[in-house]
Amino acid sequence: MPKFEKAIIVFLTAFMLMCFIPAALAGETVNDEGLTIEQAIEKALSYSKTLQQADLDIEKAEVQRDSLADTVKFIPLEASGSAEADQAYTALVSADISWSMTKKTKDINEDKIALSAFSAYIDVLKAQENLQYYQEALSKAQTEWKVANIKYQQGLISSLEKSSADVQYLSAQKAVSSAEDQLTTAYQALNKLIGSRVDDRLILSQKPAYQQLVIDELEAAVNRAVDANPSIWLAGQNIDLAKLQLSLFDWTSGNSNSYRASEITIEKAELSAVEARSELRQAVRNIYYNILALEISYTMQEEAVKLAEDNLRVKTLMNSVGMATKLDIQTAELDLQKARYDLDAIVYQHEYLKLVFEKPWAAM
């Protein structure tokens, strides 16, 4: 082979590698099995501009904190007589809180994005099931419409009954169209979160499985959720800062009235923090009881699915001996499909609330 031909082959090979390697590294492809919930969450986190900005906020807060640290000469345990030194220290403490809060804010946003990605994923699943149901309902309505037309032609039903069949068939067609629009909307919301093209229809390969919530003890779980809440943490830090500022109160520039006013401000902040903790504790309890209600609903809906399965078996058997029509079977199949989808909807909401129970701030 001539040398120039070998050179061309090498060049083309290198060019193709350059084209394909970046796409692979970017993680834009989805494996043959489809997109899992975990992958959707990972994509949403890596694509989020909010988290990218949060990294800059953390860096900025650190720089500001370090700059203020350079001005602090000592740590005053009480008013030192140097207002400038005391203010420098309290400014540093405030900057420390701000720096820590930027980190916690990023954590909050990560939790929010993860929950949003989960929600968007299951919204697509629900929309897909909704479309499948209405497509089957359309098939049934079409069968009923054809039967009605035949009966009308044979004079077995009135024009009013035929018009009713026409309306039901048209309504079924519109329901399918509406379900298609809902699926498009759900996909677009998911695509926006994970950075895919707006018209992408990625295959979703995972359905959340039902797992009963297991906790050691309700109040212990509530306390963990409240103590981990960044807003509660920030309220406590701000109270501590206000107390520090009060302990360094400069009596040479202030008076007893302004000191008492600062005390009142702290007392009000403490009461507000207690109320916030109480409200959050109750909100977490409410989430827990909603989860329990869904678990009861799940058990009941399982029975509904079994009844629908039994009904389909009976109709199939009756059809085999000429006691039921294919339309009867189609109706029983549609009822079973609806029962299963209703069961799935309970599972989806149950798993969503379990995530909110663990990190309630993600839904706020």
N, C-alpha and C positions, 0 to 999 in steps of 0.2 A: 504493500500500500504506500503510495507517495506520501512524503512527509507533510505536505500541505493539507492532505485529506485527514491525516491523523490529528493535525493541529485543529482543524475545523471540528472534529468529533469531540476533542477535549474541551474546546470552547463552548460547544453546545451543551455538553454534559454539565459543565460548571454553571452555565446560565440557568439551566433547569433547576439545579440544586438551589441556586440563589432565589429562584422564584418560589420554590415549595418550602424550604426550610423556615423562613420567617412566619409563614402561615401556621406551621406546626407549632413553632415556639409560642406564637400568640395564643394558642389554646382555643382557636375559634372553631375547630372541628369537634364533632360529637361522635363517640364510638358507635359501632353498628347497633348496639343494644339500645341506643337512645339516650336522652338526657335524664339523669336522676335528680332527685330533690337536692342532694348534697352538691352536685355539679352546678345546678342552677344558683344555689346560694353562693358558691365559690365564684361563679362568674359575676354575680351581682356585686359582690364585695370588691372584686378586682377592677370592675368597670366604674364603680361609684366615684364621681367627682367630689362628692361631699367628703369622703374619706381622704381623698388626696389633699383637699383643702385643710382637713383636720390635721394632717401631718405638718403642714406649714404653720398652722396655729400653734401646735405643740412646740415647734422649733422657735417661733417668734416669742412665745411665752417664756421659754427657757433663756433666750438671749436677754429679754427684759429682766428676768429674775437675776441672772448673773451680773447684769449691769448694776442693779440695786444692791447686790451683795457686796460689791466693791466699796459702797459708801458706808457700810455698817462697820463701826470701829469696835463695838462691844455689844453684849446682850444685856439690856437693862432689866433688872428684876422688879424695879419700881421706878417712879419718876426720878430721872437722874439729874435733873436741873438743867439739862441741855435739851431743849425742845427739838432742836435739829437732829440730835442723835436718836432721840426717842422716835421721832417721825420716820427716820431712816429705817429703824428696825421694824416698826409696824408696816411700813411700805414693803419691806422684804417679806414679812409674813404674809401680807396680802398677795404679793406676787407668787409666793409658794403655793398658796391656795389656788390662784388663777392657773398656774402651770399644771397643778394636779387635776384641776377641773377640765382643762383642755384634753388631758388624757382620758378622763372619764367620759367626756363628751364624745370622743371618738369611739369609746366602747359602747356608749348608748346608741350612736348612729350605726355601728356594726350590728347591734342587736335588732335595731329597727329595720335595717336593710335585709337581714336574714329572715325576719318574720314576714316582711313584705314579699320577699322572693318565694317563701313557702306558700303564702296566701295566693300570690299570682299563679303559682304552679297548680295548686288545687283548683283555682278558678278555671283554668284551662281544662282540667280533668272533668269538672262539673259541667262545663259548657259542652264538652265532647259527649258526655253521657246524655245531656239534655237534647243535643242534636240527634243522637242515635234513637232516643225515645220518640221524638216527634217524626223522625223518618219512618219508624215502624208504625206510628199512629197514622201517618199519611197513607201507608200501604193498606192498612185496615180500612181507612175512610174511603180509599179508592175502590176497594172490594165492595164495600157497602153501597157506594155510589153506582157501581156497575150493576149490582143486584137490583137496586131501586129502579134503574132505567129499564131493566128487563121486565120487572114487575109492572112498571107503568105502561110499557108497550103492550103488555098482555092484559091490561085493565085491572090488575090486582091491587093497585094503590092509587090514591088520588093525586092530582097535580100538586096539592099542598104538601103531601108526603114526599113527592119527588123534589119539590123545591127545598124542603128541609134537608134532604140528602145532598143537594147541590151546595147549600150553604155550609154544611158540615165538611164537605170535601174542600171547598174553598178556604175555610177556616184552617183546616189541617195544612194546606199548602202555605198559608201565611205564617203558621206557627213554625214550619220548617225554615222559612226565610228569616224569621226573627231569630231562631236558634242559631242559624248560620252567622248572622250579624253579631250575636253575643259571643260566639266562638272567635270570630275575627277580633273583636274588642279585647277579649281575654288574652289572645295570643299577642296582640300589640302591646298590652300592658306588661306581659312577661318579657317580650323582646326589648322593650325600653329599659327594663331593669337590668337585663343581662348583657346589653350591648349588641344584640343581634339586629339584623335588618328588620324593618317594620313589617314586611310581608313574609318573614320566615315562618315555617310551620314545623318546628323541631318535634321529633317523636319523643313523647314523654313515656319513659319506661318504668316508672315506679308509681305505685299507689300506696298511700299511707296505710299501714296495718293497724288494726285496733289493738291497743294495749291498755288495760285498765290502769288508772293512776294509783300508784302505791306510795304512800308517805308514812313516815314514822309516827308523827303526831301533828295534827292540824296547826296548833298554835306555834309549834317549833318551826314548821314550814313557813308560816306567816311571818314569824320573826326574821327568818333568814332572808325572805324576799324584801322585807322592809329595811333591814340593816344593809342590804346590798344596793338599795336604791340610791343612785347618785344625787338626786335632788335632796333627799334626806341628809345625806352626807354633807352636801354643800351648806344646807341650813345650819347644821351643827358647827361647821367650820367658821361660818360668818358670825355665829354667836360667840365662839371662842375668840375671834378677832376683835369683836366689839368689847369683850371683857378685858382683853389685853390693852386695848386703847384706853379703857376706863382706868385700868391699874396704872397707866402712865399719864394720867390726867395732869395737866400743867396748871396748878392752882394760881400761878403768877399771872396767867393770861385769862383764866376763867373764874367762875364763881360757883357757889353752891347750887344755884338754880340750874346752870348748864350741866353740872355734874349729875344732879337728880334727873334731869331730862335724859341724859345718856343712860342712867339706870332704868328708867321707864322704857326706853327703846329696847334695851336688852330683855327686860321682862316680857314685853309684848312679843319679841322675836321668839323667846322660849315658849310662850303660850301658843304661838303660831306653829312652831315646830312640833309641839305635842299634838296639836289638832291635826296637822298634816300626817303624822305617824298614825294617829287613830283612824283617819279617813282611809289611808292606804291599807291599813290592816283589815278594815272592813271590806274594802274593794277586793283584796286578795281572797278573803273568805267567800265573798259572793262568786268569784271566779270558780272557787273550789266547789261550791254547791251547784253551780251551773254544770260543772264537769260531772258531778254525781247524777244530776238529772239526765244528762246525755247518756250516761252508762245505763240508766234504767230504760231510757228510750231505745237504746241499742238492743237490749234484751227483748223488749216488746217487738221491735221491728224484725229481729231474727225470727220470731214466731210468725210474723206476717209473711216473711219470705217462705217459710216452710208451708204455710197454708196455701200460698200461691203456687208453690211447686206441686203440692198435692192436688190442687184444682186442675193444673195442667195435665197431670198424669190421668186423672179421671176423665177429662175431656178427650184426651188422646185415646183412651180405652173405649169410651163411648163412640168416638168417631169410627173406630175399627169395626164396630158392630152396627154402624148406621144410625146411632142415636144422637150424634152431634155432627155439626157441619165443620168444614175447614175454617169458617169464620169464627165459630166458637173456640176453636183451637187458637186462632190468631188473637182473639180477645184475651184468652188465658195467658198466652205468651207475653202480651203487652202488659198485663197486670203483674206478671212475675218480673218483667224488666223494670217496671216502675218501683216495685217493692225492693228490688236489689239496689236501684239507684238511690232510693230514700235511705237505705241502710248505709250506702257509701257516704252520703251527705252527712249522716250522723258521725261517722268515723272521721271525716275531714274536719268537722267543727270540733270534735273531741280532741284530736291531735293538736289543732290550732290553740285551743284553750289551755292545753297542757303546757305549751310553750309560753303562753302569756302568764300562766300561774307561776312559772319559774322566774320569768323576767317581765313583770307587769309594765315596767317603763317602756318596753319595746312597742307596746300598743298605745302609748300615750302621745 
